[in-house]
Amino acid sequence: MPDDIKGTLFLKPTQLILTFPDGTRQILPLLADVVRIGRDTENNDLALPKEFKSISRRHCEIRREAGGYVLLDLNSGNGVYVNG
């Protein structure tokens, strides 16, 4: 590309898209190196409603690692499922 041509590069953060049973969606940009998910409002980055009894207070975390992300179950009662 010639030196006199300038452009702009826009980068979007990686996103976690949660789909709730009623069909509503919540989008969470994954900006931190570790994102914790569960029902506890004080110890999680994403606190899900207490009505979701299948989600543990400390359910899982998503870690950014070289080349991608890792999903870790934090000894939740019901486990973790990805894409179904």
HUKA-V178090 format. One record per residue. N is the residue number from 1. SS is DSSP state (~ for helix, > for strand, _ for the rest). OMEGA is omega in whole degrees, 0 to 359 (none if undefined). NEAR is the number of other C-alpha atoms within 12 Angstrom. Layout:
<<N/SS/OMEGA/NEAR> <N/SS/OMEGA/NEAR>>
//
This chain:
<<1/_/179/6> <2/_/182/6> <3/_/184/6> <4/_/178/6> <5/_/180/7> <6/_/180/8> <7/_/179/9> <8/_/178/6> <9/_/178/6> <10/_/177/6> <11/_/176/6> <12/_/177/9> <13/_/173/13> <14/_/184/18> <15/>/169/17> <16/>/179/23> <17/>/179/17> <18/>/175/21> <19/>/182/15> <20/_/182/14> <21/_/180/10> <22/_/177/8> <23/_/178/9> <24/_/182/10> <25/>/173/12> <26/>/181/17> <27/>/181/15> <28/>/175/21> <29/>/179/19> <30/_/184/24> <31/_/181/17> <32/_/178/19> <33/_/178/19> <34/>/176/21> <35/>/180/28> <36/>/184/33> <37/>/177/34> <38/>/181/35> <39/_/181/25> <40/_/184/23> <41/_/184/17> <42/_/187/14> <43/_/181/19> <44/_/174/22> <45/_/176/26> <46/>/179/31> <47/>/179/27> <48/_/183/28> <49/_/181/17> <50/_/179/15> <51/_/180/15> <52/_/185/17> <53/_/179/17> <54/_/177/19> <55/_/179/27> <56/_/178/30> <57/_/172/31> <58/_/191/32> <59/_/184/33> <60/>/173/34> <61/>/177/31> <62/>/181/32> <63/>/174/22> <64/>/178/21> <65/>/183/12> <66/_/176/8> <67/_/179/7> <68/>/184/12> <69/>/177/20> <70/>/177/18> <71/>/181/23> <72/>/173/22> <73/>/181/24> <74/_/182/21> <75/_/179/16> <76/_/181/21> <77/_/185/16> <78/_/178/18> <79/_/182/18> <80/_/178/23> <81/_/179/14> <82/_/179/14> <83/_/176/8> <84/_/none/6>>
//
